[in-house]
Amino acid sequence: MENKAIARTLRLLSQLMELHNENPFKIKSVANAAFKVDKLPFAIKTKNLEEIAQIDGLGKSISSKVWEMLQTGTMAELQAILTETPEGIVEMLGIKGIGPKKIVVIWKDLGIENIGELYYACNENRLIEAKGFGLKTQEEIKKVIEFQMAAHGKFLYAQTEPLVNKLHADLSVWLKGISGEPLLGVAGAYRRCLEIIEEVELVLGAETIQEIYDRIAEFEPLNFEPHTENTLIALSPFGLKIKLHLTDKKDFYLNWFRLTGNEAHVKQVLDMAGPGPFADEYEIYRKAGLSFVEPELRESLDEIQLAKENKLPVLIKYEDLKGSLHNHSTWSDGVHKLEEMAQYCKENLQLEYLGICDHSRSAFYANGLNEQRVYAQHQEINALNAKLAPFKIFKGIESDILYDGALDYSDDILKTFDFVVASVHSNLRMDEEKATARLIKAIENPYTTILGHPTGRLLLSRKGYPIDYTKVIDACAANNVVIEINANPLRLDLDWRWHRYALEKGVLLSVNPDAHRTEGFHDTRFGLLIGRKGGLTAKQCLNAMSLEDISQYFSNKK
């Protein structure tokens, strides 16, 4: 082992010792030894044990640890303490701006055990109130985590959206200086609204492709370079790969189509439509004898057969939504007061109702409501409903699903709510059989209205617990339980690949922003896009119901 590797290992040991509240003097000695080894003017591996013990700042105890590393490549004491520390907590030690003291708060006080959960907590403003943290620290941590995500070349759809919109706008302006009125479109995974984006593809149709090559250096926002024939490539400042496909203007719609749908969808449609050229994408489907298939659906599932039979779903639109369910306020871990959340829905979003679902009593880390605070919140809701009528706040709760599948309130409390979102927030390390049984028991609770974020996944950071989707969805169908599409860009759970099965079984879906501040309501858009991708229609969406209809629905459920 080289000096730097030994120094890093000692430094990690000192940090883990601090996490576990070991002897401060011993921690300081190990940290000091790490510094000394890193600065040595010679290779420590050339020394024997006695010589290592004579190095300033090491001594008998630490020199034996160094010798152990040189002989075995590891250290028993480090391995022992690692077994007592969640892997995600160790990863957090690499985040600039938070040391062991802050990580202890994150781990022990907030119950956060990996970087994905930490990023989610930053989005929920949960770190602001924690000891030793503030808004500035929270934002710095969030930026570092985003940078780490970008280093892996994968991005959340929501992260790429502002860049894609600006790039499209900037290119559109630049193209006004190009002859022949070029055509420009976004294609690929982004246009199909996939939840994870690895590259952004654009298609540019020009009368003279050479003119684009000759003048692309004038486009200052990005440095495009030749990649393959008729394809330019660039890297955004944030690390997102951008591909610009160049085509003759007459073939623009054909190539836009080719570069949008997945390979199987494109091949099947073009085999029926013929070679083109085409005036637009509608003509491609028309010549193929198909109804127009929206870009989100072009995944070679059953959309071509449905298009043949003219049975494609009329996909839900934002204006179809009449209310927002599953939201949080300052009663638990939200940023804005209940009245502020309601006023925003009523005045800014022009919605008919708000479902407030603050955390339940088991969510101590999120200031969950005990029975007395539930009663107090309901009194405030009554007063606000009188004040804001005809707008209505529904009394909801996000009730934790306990390890055995029970909800964390008695039936006497559960029956006081208009609706209940049942969600898993703890004990996530379960096998498929246990996780499935846990969810099904919660679904079978007569007070469960909505199953919240069914797998607990956090995109790009936490897979979520494994479940038997078929059994869980079938249980929801049998018990008249709605399944949530959690619209937080990190969740987008239920996965869109299972929406169709749920809808075929007659299960309603609900596009819920899980908003913890007024700005969070706008995440609904991302849930709506993923709902469209899964084939969701307004009639199959709970919060597309009018105030009158959803009031009756909740009443019937009771």
C-alpha positions in Angstrom: 0.0 0.0 0.0 1.2 3.5 -0.8 1.3 6.3 1.7 -1.8 8.0 0.5 -3.9 4.8 0.6 -2.7 4.2 4.2 -3.5 7.8 5.1 -7.0 7.6 3.6 -7.7 4.4 5.5 -6.6 6.0 8.8 -8.6 9.0 8.1 -11.7 6.9 7.4 -11.1 5.0 10.7 -11.0 8.3 12.6 -14.2 9.5 11.0 -16.0 6.3 11.7 -14.8 6.3 15.3 -16.2 9.8 15.6 -19.5 8.6 14.2 -19.7 5.9 16.8 -18.7 8.3 19.6 -15.5 6.6 20.6 -12.7 8.1 22.8 -12.0 11.6 21.5 -8.2 11.3 22.4 -8.0 8.1 20.3 -9.9 9.7 17.4 -7.5 12.7 17.4 -4.5 10.3 17.5 -5.6 8.4 14.4 -6.6 11.5 12.5 -3.2 13.1 13.3 -1.4 9.9 12.2 -3.3 10.0 8.9 -2.0 13.6 8.3 1.6 12.6 9.2 1.6 9.5 6.9 0.3 11.6 4.0 3.1 14.1 4.4 6.0 11.6 4.8 9.0 12.3 2.4 9.6 8.5 2.0 7.5 5.4 1.2 6.4 3.8 4.5 6.3 0.4 2.9 10.1 0.4 2.8 10.2 0.4 6.6 9.9 -2.4 9.2 7.6 -2.4 12.2 10.2 -0.9 14.6 11.1 1.9 12.2 7.4 2.7 11.6 6.9 3.0 15.4 9.6 5.6 15.5 7.8 7.9 13.0 6.6 11.1 14.7 2.9 10.9 15.5 2.4 7.1 15.0 3.6 5.3 18.1 3.2 1.6 19.0 -0.6 1.3 18.6 -1.0 3.1 15.3 2.2 1.7 13.8 0.8 -1.8 14.4 -2.3 -0.8 12.4 -0.1 0.5 9.6 2.0 -2.7 9.7 -1.2 -4.8 9.5 -2.3 -2.9 6.4 1.1 -3.3 4.8 1.0 -7.1 5.4 -2.7 -7.8 4.7 -4.0 -4.8 2.7 -6.7 -4.3 5.4 -7.3 -3.5 9.1 -9.4 -5.7 11.4 -10.5 -2.7 13.5 -11.7 -0.8 10.4 -13.6 -3.9 9.1 -15.3 -4.3 12.5 -16.5 -0.7 12.7 -17.6 -0.9 9.0 -19.9 -3.8 9.8 -21.7 -1.6 12.3 -22.1 1.3 9.8 -24.6 1.4 6.9 -22.8 1.6 3.6 -24.7 4.8 2.7 -23.4 6.5 5.8 -19.8 5.7 4.8 -20.5 7.2 1.3 -21.7 10.4 3.0 -18.3 10.9 4.5 -17.1 11.8 0.9 -19.6 14.6 0.6 -17.9 18.0 0.8 -19.4 20.2 3.5 -20.5 17.6 6.0 -18.2 15.9 8.5 -18.9 13.2 11.1 -20.7 15.5 13.5 -23.3 16.4 10.9 -23.6 12.9 9.6 -24.4 11.7 13.1 -27.4 14.1 13.1 -28.4 12.9 9.7 -28.2 9.3 10.7 -29.3 9.2 14.3 -31.7 12.1 14.5 -33.2 12.1 11.0 -33.1 8.4 10.3 -31.3 8.9 6.9 -29.0 6.1 5.9 -27.9 6.8 2.3 -27.2 9.6 -0.1 -30.4 9.2 -2.0 -32.5 9.6 1.1 -30.3 12.6 2.0 -31.0 14.3 -1.4 -34.7 13.6 -0.9 -34.5 15.2 2.5 -32.8 18.3 1.0 -35.7 18.5 -1.5 -38.2 18.4 1.4 -36.2 21.1 3.4 -35.9 18.6 6.2 -32.3 19.5 7.0 -32.9 23.2 7.7 -34.3 22.5 11.2 -31.7 19.9 12.1 -29.0 20.8 14.6 -26.0 22.4 12.9 -27.6 22.8 9.6 -29.2 25.7 7.7 -30.5 26.6 4.3 -27.0 27.4 2.9 -25.6 24.1 4.1 -28.6 22.2 2.7 -28.2 23.8 -0.7 -24.5 23.1 -0.8 -25.1 19.4 0.1 -27.8 19.2 -2.6 -25.4 20.6 -5.3 -22.6 18.2 -4.3 -25.0 15.2 -4.6 -26.3 16.4 -8.0 -22.7 16.7 -9.2 -22.1 13.1 -8.1 -25.2 11.9 -9.9 -24.0 13.8 -13.0 -20.6 12.0 -12.8 -22.4 8.7 -13.6 -23.8 10.2 -16.8 -27.5 9.7 -15.8 -30.0 12.4 -15.0 -33.5 12.7 -13.7 -35.9 13.9 -16.4 -36.7 17.0 -14.2 -33.0 17.9 -14.0 -32.7 17.9 -17.8 -35.9 19.8 -18.6 -34.6 23.3 -18.0 -31.5 22.7 -20.0 -33.4 21.1 -22.9 -36.0 24.0 -23.0 -33.2 26.6 -23.0 -31.2 24.7 -25.6 -34.2 24.4 -27.9 -34.9 28.1 -27.5 -31.3 29.1 -28.1 -31.0 26.9 -31.2 -34.3 28.2 -32.5 -33.0 31.8 -32.3 -29.6 30.8 -33.9 -31.3 29.0 -36.8 -33.1 32.2 -37.8 -29.8 33.1 -39.4 -29.7 29.9 -41.4 -31.2 29.8 -44.9 -34.4 27.9 -45.7 -36.2 28.0 -42.3 -34.7 24.9 -40.7 -36.9 22.5 -38.6 -35.9 21.5 -35.1 -37.3 18.9 -32.7 -36.3 17.1 -29.5 -36.3 13.3 -29.9 -35.1 10.2 -28.0 -35.8 9.2 -24.4 -36.5 12.8 -23.5 -39.4 13.1 -25.9 -40.7 9.8 -24.7 -40.6 11.2 -21.1 -38.5 8.4 -19.7 -37.7 9.0 -16.0 -33.9 8.7 -16.5 -32.1 10.5 -19.3 -28.6 9.6 -20.4 -28.4 11.8 -23.5 -30.5 14.4 -25.2 -31.1 14.0 -29.0 -32.2 16.8 -31.2 -33.1 16.6 -34.9 -32.3 19.5 -37.2 -33.7 19.5 -40.8 -31.9 22.0 -43.1 -31.9 22.6 -46.8 -28.1 22.6 -46.8 -26.5 20.4 -44.1 -23.1 21.7 -45.0 -24.2 25.2 -43.9 -24.9 23.9 -40.4 -21.4 22.3 -40.3 -19.8 25.5 -41.5 -21.5 27.8 -39.0 -22.1 25.6 -35.9 -19.1 27.1 -34.2 -21.1 30.4 -34.1 -23.5 28.7 -31.6 -21.8 29.8 -28.4 -23.9 28.1 -25.7 -22.3 24.7 -26.6 -19.2 23.5 -28.4 -20.5 21.0 -30.9 -18.0 18.6 -32.5 -18.5 16.1 -35.3 -19.4 12.6 -33.9 -20.6 10.4 -36.8 -21.8 11.2 -40.3 -24.5 13.9 -40.0 -24.3 13.9 -36.1 -22.7 16.5 -33.9 -22.1 16.0 -30.2 -21.6 18.4 -27.2 -21.4 18.2 -23.5 -23.4 20.6 -21.4 -21.7 22.3 -18.4 -23.5 20.0 -16.1 -22.2 16.9 -17.9 -25.3 15.9 -20.0 -24.4 14.5 -23.5 -26.2 16.4 -26.4 -26.5 14.8 -29.8 -27.6 17.0 -32.8 -28.7 14.9 -35.8 -28.6 16.7 -39.1 -30.9 15.7 -42.0 -32.3 17.1 -45.2 -35.3 19.2 -44.5 -37.6 17.0 -46.7 -36.7 14.0 -44.5 -37.1 15.8 -41.2 -40.3 14.2 -40.0 -39.2 10.7 -41.0 -36.0 11.1 -39.0 -37.7 12.8 -36.1 -40.0 9.8 -35.9 -37.1 7.3 -36.2 -35.1 9.0 -33.4 -38.1 9.2 -31.1 -39.7 5.8 -30.7 -37.9 2.7 -29.5 -36.4 0.5 -32.3 -39.2 -2.1 -32.4 -42.0 0.6 -32.6 -40.3 2.5 -35.3 -39.6 -0.6 -37.4 -43.1 -1.9 -37.2 -44.8 1.4 -38.1 -42.4 2.1 -41.0 -42.9 -1.4 -42.4 -46.6 -0.5 -42.7 -46.2 3.2 -43.7 -43.6 2.8 -46.5 -40.4 4.9 -47.1 -41.8 8.4 -47.2 -41.1 11.3 -47.4 -43.9 12.5 -45.0 -45.4 15.9 -44.4 -45.5 15.3 -40.7 -45.7 12.5 -38.1 -49.5 12.2 -38.5 -49.0 11.2 -42.1 -46.6 8.4 -41.1 -49.3 6.8 -38.9 -52.0 7.6 -41.4 -50.2 5.8 -44.2 -49.5 2.9 -41.8 -53.3 2.6 -41.2 -52.9 3.6 -37.5 -54.2 6.2 -35.2 -51.6 8.7 -34.1 -49.5 7.4 -31.2 -48.3 10.0 -28.7 -44.5 10.0 -28.2 -44.8 8.9 -24.6 -46.4 5.6 -25.7 -43.9 4.6 -28.4 -42.4 1.8 -26.4 -43.5 -1.3 -28.4 -45.9 -2.5 -25.8 -49.5 -2.8 -27.1 -49.8 0.7 -28.5 -49.6 -0.4 -32.2 -52.4 -3.0 -31.8 -54.5 -0.3 -30.0 -53.8 2.1 -32.8 -54.9 -0.4 -35.4 -58.2 -0.8 -33.5 -58.6 2.9 -32.8 -58.6 2.1 -29.1 -55.7 4.2 -27.9 -56.3 6.0 -24.6 -57.1 9.7 -24.5 -54.1 10.6 -22.3 -54.7 12.8 -19.3 -53.8 16.5 -19.5 -52.8 18.9 -16.7 -56.1 20.8 -17.1 -58.0 17.6 -16.3 -56.8 17.7 -12.7 -59.2 19.2 -10.2 -57.3 18.8 -7.0 -54.0 17.9 -5.3 -53.8 15.0 -2.8 -50.9 13.9 -0.5 -49.3 17.1 0.6 -47.5 18.3 3.8 -47.6 21.4 5.9 -45.8 22.8 8.9 -47.9 20.5 11.0 -45.3 17.9 10.1 -42.2 18.5 8.0 -43.6 21.0 5.4 -42.2 24.5 4.8 -45.5 26.4 4.4 -48.5 26.6 6.7 -51.7 24.7 5.9 -53.5 27.9 5.0 -50.7 28.9 2.6 -50.8 25.6 0.9 -54.6 25.8 0.5 -54.5 29.4 -0.8 -51.8 28.5 -3.3 -54.0 25.6 -4.7 -57.0 27.8 -4.8 -55.6 31.1 -6.1 -52.5 30.1 -8.1 -53.4 26.7 -9.4 -57.2 27.2 -9.7 -57.9 23.8 -8.1 -61.1 22.8 -6.3 -59.6 21.0 -3.4 -56.4 20.1 -1.4 -55.7 16.8 0.4 -53.4 17.5 3.3 -51.5 14.3 4.4 -49.0 15.3 7.1 -46.9 12.5 8.5 -48.3 10.2 11.2 -47.0 9.6 14.7 -44.4 6.9 13.8 -42.5 9.4 11.6 -40.8 11.1 14.5 -38.0 12.4 12.2 -40.7 14.3 10.3 -42.6 15.7 13.3 -45.4 13.2 12.8 -48.8 13.9 14.4 -49.8 12.2 17.6 -53.6 11.8 18.3 -53.9 15.2 20.1 -52.3 17.1 17.2 -54.5 15.2 14.7 -57.5 16.6 16.5 -56.0 20.1 16.6 -55.2 20.0 12.9 -58.8 18.9 12.1 -60.1 21.9 14.0 -57.9 24.2 11.9 -59.2 22.5 8.7 -62.8 23.1 9.8 -62.1 26.8 10.2 -60.3 27.1 6.9 -63.0 25.2 5.0 -65.5 27.8 6.3 -63.2 30.6 5.2 -62.2 29.3 1.8 -65.5 27.7 0.6 -66.3 26.4 -1.9 -62.7 25.3 -2.0 -62.2 22.4 0.3 -59.3 20.9 2.3 -59.7 17.1 2.8 -58.5 15.7 6.1 -55.9 13.2 5.1 -52.9 11.6 6.7 -49.8 9.7 5.4 -50.0 6.8 7.8 -46.8 4.8 8.2 -47.1 1.1 7.3 -45.4 -0.7 10.2 -43.1 -3.7 9.8 -46.0 -6.1 10.2 -48.3 -4.2 7.7 -50.4 -2.5 10.3 -51.1 1.3 10.1 -49.8 3.3 13.0 -53.1 4.6 14.4 -56.1 2.9 15.9 -59.3 2.5 14.0 -60.8 5.2 16.2 -58.3 7.7 14.9 -58.2 6.4 11.3 -62.0 6.9 10.9 -61.7 10.6 11.6 -59.8 11.2 8.3 -61.5 11.8 4.9 -58.8 9.6 3.3 -55.6 7.8 4.3 -52.4 7.4 2.3 -50.6 4.3 3.6 -46.8 4.4 3.0 -43.7 2.6 4.0 -40.9 4.8 5.3 -38.9 2.5 7.6 -37.5 -1.0 7.6 -36.9 -1.0 3.9 -34.6 -4.0 3.9 -37.1 -6.7 3.1 -37.2 -9.6 0.7 -39.9 -9.7 -1.9 -42.2 -12.1 0.0 -42.1 -10.0 3.2 -42.4 -6.6 1.4 -45.4 -7.9 -0.6 -47.1 -9.4 2.4 -46.5 -6.1 4.3 -48.1 -4.0 1.6 -51.1 -6.3 1.1 -51.9 -6.3 4.8 -51.9 -2.5 4.7 -54.0 -2.5 1.5 -56.6 -4.8 3.2 -57.0 -2.3 6.1 -60.5 -0.9 5.5 -59.3 2.7 6.2 -56.6 2.6 3.5 -57.6 4.8 0.6 -54.4 5.2 -1.4 -51.2 3.1 -1.4 -48.3 5.7 -1.3 -45.1 5.4 -3.3 -45.4 1.6 -3.5 -41.7 0.6 -3.7 -40.0 3.4 -1.8 -37.5 3.9 -4.6 -35.4 7.0 -5.1 -34.3 7.2 -8.7 -30.5 7.0 -9.3 -29.9 6.3 -5.6 -32.1 3.7 -4.0 -33.8 0.8 -5.8 -36.6 0.4 -3.3 -37.8 -2.8 -1.8 -38.7 -5.6 -4.2 -42.4 -6.4 -4.5 -44.6 -8.8 -6.5 -46.4 -6.1 -8.5 -49.1 -8.4 -9.7 -50.1 -9.5 -6.2 -50.0 -5.9 -4.9 -52.1 -4.5 -7.8 -54.5 -7.4 -7.5 -54.9 -6.7 -3.8 -55.6 -3.0 -4.6 -58.2 -4.0 -7.1 -59.9 -6.4 -4.6 -60.0 -3.8 -1.8 -60.8 -0.7 -3.9 -57.5 1.0 -3.0 -56.0 3.7 -5.3 -52.4 3.5 -6.2 -50.3 6.7 -6.1 -48.1 7.9 -8.8 -45.8 9.9 -6.6 -44.8 12.9 -8.7 -41.6 13.8 -6.9 -39.0 13.5 -9.7 -36.9 11.3 -7.4 -39.8 8.8 -7.0 -42.2 8.6 -9.9 -43.5 5.5 -8.1 -45.7 3.5 -9.2 -43.4 2.7 -12.1 -45.1 3.5 -15.4 -44.4 0.0 -16.7 -47.1 -1.3 -14.3 -49.7 1.4 -14.9 -51.4 -0.5 -17.7 -51.8 -3.6 -15.6 -53.3 -1.6 -12.8 -55.7 0.2 -15.1 -56.7 -3.0 -16.8 -57.6 -4.3 -13.3 -59.8 -1.3 -12.7 -57.5 0.3 -10.2 -57.6 4.1 -10.0 -54.3 6.0 -10.0 -53.7 9.3 -8.3 -51.0 11.8 -9.4 -49.7 13.2 -6.1 -47.0 15.8 -5.8 -46.1 14.9 -2.2 -45.5 18.7 -1.9 -43.7 19.9 1.2 -43.9 23.6 0.1 -46.0 25.5 -2.4 -43.4 25.1 -5.1 -43.7 21.4 -4.7 -47.1 21.4 -6.3 -45.5 21.9 -9.6 -43.9 18.5 -9.4 -47.4 17.2 -10.4 -46.4 17.8 -14.0 -43.7 15.1 -13.8 -46.1 12.6 -12.3 -48.6 13.5 -15.0 -46.0 12.9 -17.8 -45.2 9.5 -16.3 -49.0 8.8 -16.0 -49.4 9.6 -19.6 -46.5 7.3 -20.4 -48.4 4.5 -18.6 -51.6 5.2 -20.6 -53.5 7.1 -17.8 -56.8 8.8 -18.8 -58.7 11.4 -16.8 -61.5 8.9 -16.0 -58.9 6.6 -14.3 -57.3 9.3 -12.2 -58.6 10.0 -8.7 -57.7 13.7 -8.5 -59.2 14.4 -11.9 -62.6 13.9 -10.2 -64.6 17.0 -9.4 -65.0 18.2 -5.8 -68.5 16.7 -5.7 -67.5 13.4 -7.1 -64.4 12.9 -5.0 -66.3 13.9 -1.9 -68.8 11.1 -2.7 -65.9 8.7 -3.4 -64.4 9.3 0.0 -67.8 9.0 1.7 -68.5 5.7 -0.1 -65.1 4.4 0.9 -65.9 5.0 4.5 
